Amino acid sequence: MRVTQSMLSNNMVNNLSKSYERLAKLQDQINTQKKYTKPSDDPVAAMLGMGYRTELNQIEQYSRNIGEATNWVDTTDSTLSEGISALQRARELTVQASTGTLTAEQRKTISEELVQIKEHLKDLGDTQLGGKYIFNGSNTNVKPSESGVYGEGEIKLEVFSGISIQVNTNGQALFGDTLGDDGSMQKTIDALNNNEDTIDERLKDLDETIDLFLSVQAQVGARQNRVDLMSDRLKQQEVFATEILSKNEDIDIEKAILNLTTQESLHNAALSVGAKIIQPSLLDFLR
């Protein structure tokens, strides 16, 4: 087959065009530090990348939920600690009143302090986090002390795929029962005001209430431990997913620069050879 000057020229132009495309692709990869700049460059990698990004978005949402869960349990734990301290003070006062040597005025003073402790416990039952009442079950927009009934609905947050953790605590047993007319606090106050001979029984009531607060606080602590474990697991998952996404999309910058340098050398060599093969008049025309 006879090779004409036109065939040489067209072949040279096609090869140079492909070389320019390879150079442009390598330059784009270096500029973006990505293996591909559009899905059509590598459809399989693009689909995998979408999956990895979806997973990372889910992890980000789980992380926010874990942060919210931590706030709930931390606030609950702190509130329970305050409640325990208040109840222990109420017990100390009740022990003083049980000696039988106090005057009426002294008993009145103790009773008044117990009333203040009860009010403090009521305030603790109205504790808010981000504008939500944390001891009113799922009815977080209503102040529980106004009705005297504390909601029992559960609030759960998803902290991992298929794993949800309850973040709120039943306020009825803690505050509703304790602060009600038949609760340990009011019974103790009534016993002092009426000079009843039932102080020892009231001490038992207070001890039971303190034990309840301690038991619930232990449950909250266990819940916090689980949240911490899920947080650690989520961080590991995030690192793994990020690494996989990087391997799927990110270039080896040193290798990419080397490839670009090599391609530039090949391109320049092709231009040099082409200049010798193609007649000067045609080469001038192509330029």
C-alpha positions in Angstrom: 0.0 0.0 0.0 1.3 3.4 -1.0 1.7 5.7 2.0 1.0 9.3 0.9 2.1 12.5 2.5 -1.6 13.2 3.4 -1.8 9.8 5.3 1.3 10.7 7.3 -0.1 14.1 8.1 -3.5 12.8 9.2 -1.9 10.1 11.3 0.4 12.6 12.9 -2.5 14.9 13.7 -4.5 12.1 15.3 -1.6 11.0 17.4 -0.9 14.5 18.6 -4.6 15.0 19.4 -4.6 11.9 21.6 -1.4 13.0 23.2 -2.9 16.4 24.0 -5.9 14.6 25.6 -3.6 12.5 27.8 -1.8 15.6 28.8 -5.0 17.4 29.6 -6.3 14.4 31.7 -3.0 14.2 33.7 -3.1 18.0 34.3 -6.7 17.8 35.5 -5.8 14.9 37.8 -3.0 16.9 39.3 -5.1 20.1 39.7 -8.0 18.3 41.3 -5.9 15.5 42.9 -8.6 13.1 41.8 -8.4 10.1 39.5 -11.4 11.2 37.5 -13.1 14.5 37.1 -16.4 13.3 35.7 -18.3 10.0 36.1 -17.7 9.0 32.4 -14.0 8.9 33.1 -14.5 5.8 35.3 -18.2 4.8 35.8 -17.4 1.9 38.2 -15.2 4.1 40.5 -17.9 6.9 40.3 -20.6 4.5 41.5 -18.4 3.2 44.3 -17.6 6.8 45.3 -21.3 7.6 45.6 -21.7 4.6 47.9 -18.8 5.6 50.1 -20.0 9.2 50.3 -23.4 8.0 51.3 -21.9 6.0 54.1 -19.8 9.0 55.2 -22.9 11.1 55.3 -24.7 8.5 57.4 -21.7 8.4 59.7 -21.8 12.2 60.0 -25.5 12.0 61.0 -24.8 9.2 63.5 -22.0 11.4 65.0 -24.4 14.3 65.5 -26.9 11.9 67.2 -24.1 10.6 69.4 -23.3 14.2 70.4 -26.9 14.8 71.2 -27.2 11.6 73.1 -24.1 12.5 75.1 -25.6 15.9 76.0 -28.8 14.2 77.2 -27.1 11.6 79.4 -24.5 14.1 80.7 -27.3 16.6 81.6 -29.3 13.8 83.2 -26.4 12.6 85.2 -25.5 16.1 86.5 -29.2 16.7 87.4 -29.4 13.4 89.3 -26.2 14.2 91.2 -27.8 17.5 92.3 -30.9 15.7 93.3 -29.0 13.1 95.4 -27.2 15.9 97.2 -30.5 17.7 97.9 -32.0 14.4 99.2 -29.0 13.7 101.4 -29.4 17.1 102.9 -33.0 16.4 103.5 -32.1 13.2 105.3 -29.6 15.0 107.5 -32.2 17.5 108.5 -34.7 14.7 109.2 -32.1 12.9 111.4 -31.8 16.1 113.4 -35.5 16.3 113.8 -35.7 12.7 115.0 -33.8 13.4 118.2 -36.9 14.6 120.0 -35.0 17.4 121.7 -35.8 20.2 119.2 -38.0 23.1 120.0 -41.0 23.9 117.9 -39.1 26.8 116.4 -36.2 24.5 115.4 -38.6 22.0 113.8 -40.2 24.9 111.9 -36.8 26.0 110.6 -36.0 22.5 109.4 -39.4 22.2 107.8 -38.9 25.5 105.9 -35.5 24.2 104.6 -37.2 21.0 103.5 -39.8 23.0 101.6 -36.9 24.8 99.8 -35.3 21.5 99.0 -38.5 20.2 97.6 -38.8 23.3 95.4 -35.2 22.7 94.3 -36.1 19.2 93.3 -39.1 20.5 91.4 -36.8 22.8 89.5 -34.5 19.9 88.7 -37.4 18.0 87.4 -38.0 20.9 85.0 -34.4 20.7 83.7 -34.2 21.7 80.0 -31.7 20.9 77.3 -31.9 22.9 74.1 -35.4 24.1 75.1 -36.6 20.5 75.8 -37.8 19.2 79.2 -35.7 16.1 79.6 -37.8 14.5 82.3 -41.2 14.7 80.6 -40.9 11.7 78.3 -41.6 12.4 74.7 -43.7 15.5 75.6 -40.6 17.7 75.8 -42.3 21.0 75.1 -44.4 20.9 78.3 -43.1 21.9 81.7 -43.9 18.8 83.8 -44.1 20.6 87.2 -47.1 22.6 86.0 -49.3 19.4 85.7 -47.4 17.4 88.3 -47.4 14.5 85.8 -44.1 13.5 84.2 -44.3 11.8 80.8 -43.0 8.3 80.4 -42.5 8.1 76.6 -39.1 7.1 75.4 -36.8 9.2 73.2 -34.3 7.2 71.2 -31.6 8.3 68.8 -30.0 6.1 66.1 -26.3 6.0 66.7 -25.4 3.3 64.2 -27.1 1.4 61.5 -30.0 -0.4 63.2 -28.9 0.6 66.7 -30.8 3.1 68.7 -30.2 4.2 72.3 -32.8 5.7 74.7 -31.5 9.1 75.9 -34.2 10.2 78.3 -35.1 9.0 81.8 -38.5 8.4 83.3 -39.2 11.5 85.4 -42.4 10.2 87.1 -40.7 7.9 89.5 -37.9 10.3 90.2 -39.8 13.6 90.6 -43.5 13.0 90.2 -43.7 10.4 93.0 -41.1 12.1 95.2 -42.7 15.5 95.0 -46.4 14.5 95.1 -48.6 14.7 98.2 -47.8 11.1 99.1 -44.1 11.5 98.2 -41.3 11.2 100.6 -40.6 14.9 100.7 -44.1 16.1 101.5 -44.7 13.3 104.1 -41.5 14.4 105.9 -42.6 18.1 105.8 -46.0 17.2 107.1 -44.6 15.0 109.9 -42.5 17.9 111.1 -45.3 20.5 110.9 -47.7 18.2 112.7 -45.2 17.0 115.2 -46.0 13.5 114.2 -44.1 10.6 115.7 -43.3 9.1 112.3 -39.9 10.6 111.6 -38.2 7.2 111.5 -40.6 6.0 108.8 -39.9 9.2 106.9 -36.2 8.4 107.1 -36.9 5.1 105.4 -38.9 6.9 102.7 -36.0 9.3 102.0 -33.5 6.4 102.0 -35.7 4.6 99.4 -35.8 7.8 97.3 -32.1 8.3 97.5 -31.6 4.6 96.5 -33.9 5.2 93.5 -31.9 8.2 92.3 -28.6 6.3 92.7 -30.0 3.3 90.8 -31.3 5.5 88.0 -27.9 7.3 87.9 -26.2 3.9 87.5 -28.4 3.2 84.6 -27.6 6.5 83.0 -23.9 5.8 83.5 -24.3 2.4 81.7 -26.1 4.2 78.9 -23.2 6.7 78.7 -20.7 3.9 78.5 -22.6 2.4 75.6 -22.7 5.8 73.8 -19.0 6.1 74.3 -18.4 2.6 72.8 -20.6 3.4 69.8 -18.7 6.7 69.4 -15.4 4.8 69.2 -16.8 2.3 66.8 -18.2 5.1 64.6 -14.8 6.9 64.5 -13.1 3.7 63.4 -15.8 3.2 60.7 -15.3 6.8 59.5 -11.5 6.3 59.2 -12.0 3.1 57.2 -14.7 4.7 54.9 -12.5 7.7 54.3 -9.5 5.6 53.5 -11.5 3.5 51.0 -12.9 6.7 49.4 -9.5 8.1 49.1 -8.1 5.0 47.5 -11.0 5.0 45.1 -10.7 8.6 44.0 -7.5 10.3 45.1 -4.4 10.2 43.0 -0.8 9.4 44.0 0.4 12.9 43.4 4.1 11.9 42.9 3.2 9.2 40.5 0.9 11.6 38.6 3.6 14.2 38.3 6.0 11.6 37.0 3.4 10.4 34.5 2.8 14.0 33.3 6.6 14.5 32.9 6.9 11.3 30.9 3.9 12.2 28.7 5.3 15.7 28.1 8.6 14.1 27.0 6.7 11.7 24.7 4.6 14.5 23.3 7.7 16.7 22.6 9.4 13.7 20.9 6.4 13.1 18.7 6.4 16.8 17.7 10.1 16.6 16.9 9.7 13.4 14.8 6.6 14.8 13.1 8.5 17.9 12.1 11.0 15.8 10.3 8.5 13.5 8.6 6.0 16.1 7.4 7.0 18.5 4.7 7.7 22.0 6.0 4.9 23.6 4.0 2.4 21.2 5.5 3.9 21.6 9.0 3.6 25.3 8.8 0.0 24.9 7.7 -0.8 22.6 10.7 0.8 25.1 13.1 
